[in-house]
Amino acid sequence: MSSTPRWDVHRLPSQTGKTFLVTGAGSGIGYFIAEQLAASGAHVVLAARTPEKLDLAAQAIRARVPGARLRSLPMDLADSASIHTAVRALGETVLDGAVFNAGVLQQEQRRETKGGHELVLGTNYLGHFVLGSLLFPTLAPGARLVTMSSVAARWIKELRLDDLESAAGAYQGFKVYKVSKLAQTVFALELDRRLRAAGSPIAALAAHPGGALDGLTPSRPPVHTRRAADFLKELPKAPLTQGKDAAAWPAVRALIDPAAEGGQLWGPRVARSKGRPVLERPTALMQDAATAGRLWTWAEQATGVSWPAPLDTRTQ
Ligand SMILES: NC(=O)c1ccc[n+]([C@@H]2O[C@H](COP(=O)([O-])OP(=O)(O)OC[C@H]3O[C@@H](n4cnc5c(N)ncnc54)[C@H](OP(=O)(O)O)[C@@H]3O)[C@@H](O)[C@H]2O)c1
């Protein structure tokens, strides 16, 4: 949108004194979100499912950001007990925001989380639903929760609650992925509506990275080393895709731009695929309050977790 205020992705406002948590920070876009936040002076809680990847990510960030303030938090979003353990380990930490970035991409075959839900929806949507509810009491006034959407969330025109997880016999991996990203986006906008209705000083936003490829992503040893062959292979796609460094920009802007507001969706400027981060208009379905209410209740029932009052459906 042309009304988007200016923002320099290479000169972020200082975040010294702020603490942010990033899921999926051990690799991919999440690594770059964490790196950019650390470079802006923030204390970054790196959340990822394997301690080894956390160590490598911290090593890579420190190589580029001397003195980076980092903390590693093992957390498997496909395992509710692991999420509870991780949030307990945060102790008295007060967060100024979190980016719900981790995501399972489409699967060939149906797999399940420890709680028995389809893996992609169970991790991307339900895992972050549980994490958000547990983190909520740790948030500082003015904190932001940013959920990672996808342009693929635009391609779903109807959300059927009786087919969210794609049944075993007729599993459609890409459809579940698209549904999971739509569910996450609907959740982010619904969360912000509930926060506004409650007069809360917390905000929820959504962001999406456009199209991002490892082959176009600069090396960050020991997390990621770009091979020339991969770069050359992906180069023809460069007009409408980008590296994961640039793909991190919309989420970072949604999290820290003073001009960003709750309920917004941020994405790349060029064909929603690449480039500097700008405001985007969510689809009608993303903003549909009735769908959002049903989806929220479904997540509560699926996880057995309710957000603290006044955000849970029992108080609506
Ligand atoms: N790349 C794109 O073009 C694109 C487009 C639209 C949206 N997105 C979204 O952007 C986000 C990041 O994508 P990406 O390209 O960086 O993908 P990626 O390279 O595959 O990274 C996904 C991240 O999610 C983490 N993850 C997966 N399952 C997890 C679990 N159970 N618990 C904790 N973490 C888990 C992965 O951890 P491990 O390293 O341990 O596997 C990894 O850090 C995702 O939400 C994705 O849906 C990406």
The ligand as an SDF file (V2000), in Angstrom:
LIG
                    3D

 48 52  0  0  0  0  0  0  0  0999 V2000
   10.0300  -20.2110    2.6650 N   0  0  0  0  0  0  0  0  0  0  0  0
    8.9490  -19.7060    2.1260 C   0  0  0  0  0  0  0  0  0  0  0  0
    8.9000  -19.4350    0.9110 O   0  0  0  0  0  0  0  0  0  0  0  0
    7.7410  -19.4310    2.9770 C   0  0  0  0  0  0  0  0  0  0  0  0
    6.6140  -18.9130    2.3420 C   0  0  0  0  0  0  0  0  0  0  0  0
    5.5010  -18.6160    3.1050 C   0  0  0  0  0  0  0  0  0  0  0  0
    5.5120  -18.8190    4.4640 C   0  0  0  0  0  0  0  0  0  0  0  0
    6.6160  -19.3530    5.0520 N   0  0  0  0  0  0  0  0  0  0  0  0
    6.5700  -19.5590    6.5060 C   0  0  0  0  0  0  0  0  0  0  0  0
    7.7190  -18.9970    7.1040 O   0  0  0  0  0  0  0  0  0  0  0  0
    8.0880  -19.7630    8.2600 C   0  0  0  0  0  0  0  0  0  0  0  0
    9.5550  -20.1630    8.1670 C   0  0  0  0  0  0  0  0  0  0  0  0
    9.7260  -20.8600    6.9450 O   0  0  0  0  0  0  0  0  0  0  0  0
   11.1790  -21.2630    6.4160 P   0  0  0  0  0  0  0  0  0  0  0  0
   11.1880  -21.0220    4.9720 O   0  0  0  0  0  0  0  0  0  0  0  0
   12.2250  -20.6780    7.2680 O   0  0  0  0  0  0  0  0  0  0  0  0
   11.1120  -22.8340    6.6240 O   0  0  0  0  0  0  0  0  0  0  0  0
   12.2370  -23.8330    7.1560 P   0  0  0  0  0  0  0  0  0  0  0  0
   13.5680  -23.4350    6.6480 O   0  0  0  0  0  0  0  0  0  0  0  0
   11.7110  -25.1950    6.8440 O   0  0  0  0  0  0  0  0  0  0  0  0
   12.2040  -23.5780    8.7090 O   0  0  0  0  0  0  0  0  0  0  0  0
   11.1280  -23.9750    9.4710 C   0  0  0  0  0  0  0  0  0  0  0  0
   11.4760  -23.7730   10.9160 C   0  0  0  0  0  0  0  0  0  0  0  0
   10.4320  -24.3060   11.7360 O   0  0  0  0  0  0  0  0  0  0  0  0
   11.0310  -25.1480   12.6990 C   0  0  0  0  0  0  0  0  0  0  0  0
   10.1420  -26.2200   13.1370 N   0  0  0  0  0  0  0  0  0  0  0  0
    9.5240  -27.1540   12.3900 C   0  0  0  0  0  0  0  0  0  0  0  0
    8.8370  -27.9910   13.1800 N   0  0  0  0  0  0  0  0  0  0  0  0
    9.0280  -27.5870   14.4550 C   0  0  0  0  0  0  0  0  0  0  0  0
    8.6090  -28.0650   15.7170 C   0  0  0  0  0  0  0  0  0  0  0  0
    7.8440  -29.1450   15.8450 N   0  0  0  0  0  0  0  0  0  0  0  0
    9.0000  -27.3870   16.8210 N   0  0  0  0  0  0  0  0  0  0  0  0
    9.7750  -26.2920   16.7210 C   0  0  0  0  0  0  0  0  0  0  0  0
   10.2220  -25.8030   15.5490 N   0  0  0  0  0  0  0  0  0  0  0  0
    9.8570  -26.4530   14.4340 C   0  0  0  0  0  0  0  0  0  0  0  0
   12.2370  -25.7300   11.9870 C   0  0  0  0  0  0  0  0  0  0  0  0
   13.1170  -26.2730   12.9240 O   0  0  0  0  0  0  0  0  0  0  0  0
   14.2180  -27.3610   12.4810 P   0  0  0  0  0  0  0  0  0  0  0  0
   15.3780  -26.5660   11.9970 O   0  0  0  0  0  0  0  0  0  0  0  0
   14.4850  -28.1180   13.7390 O   0  0  0  0  0  0  0  0  0  0  0  0
   13.6010  -28.2110   11.4260 O   0  0  0  0  0  0  0  0  0  0  0  0
   12.7630  -24.5100   11.2860 C   0  0  0  0  0  0  0  0  0  0  0  0
   13.5180  -23.6880   12.1510 O   0  0  0  0  0  0  0  0  0  0  0  0
    7.1190  -20.9410    8.3080 C   0  0  0  0  0  0  0  0  0  0  0  0
    6.0740  -20.6420    9.2070 O   0  0  0  0  0  0  0  0  0  0  0  0
    6.5840  -21.0200    6.8970 C   0  0  0  0  0  0  0  0  0  0  0  0
    5.2690  -21.5700    6.8560 O   0  0  0  0  0  0  0  0  0  0  0  0
    7.7400  -19.6590    4.3360 C   0  0  0  0  0  0  0  0  0  0  0  0
  1  2  1  0
  2  3  2  0
  2  4  1  0
  4  5  1  0
  4 48  2  0
  5  6  2  0
  6  7  1  0
  7  8  2  0
  8  9  1  0
  8 48  1  0
  9 10  1  0
  9 46  1  0
 10 11  1  0
 11 12  1  0
 11 44  1  0
 12 13  1  0
 13 14  1  0
 14 15  2  0
 14 16  1  0
 14 17  1  0
 17 18  1  0
 18 19  2  0
 18 20  1  0
 18 21  1  0
 21 22  1  0
 22 23  1  0
 23 24  1  0
 23 42  1  0
 24 25  1  0
 25 26  1  0
 25 36  1  0
 26 27  1  0
 26 35  1  0
 27 28  2  0
 28 29  1  0
 29 30  1  0
 29 35  2  0
 30 31  1  0
 30 32  2  0
 32 33  1  0
 33 34  2  0
 34 35  1  0
 36 37  1  0
 36 42  1  0
 37 38  1  0
 38 39  2  0
 38 40  1  0
 38 41  1  0
 42 43  1  0
 44 45  1  0
 44 46  1  0
 46 47  1  0
M  CHG  2   8   1  16  -1
M  END
$$$$
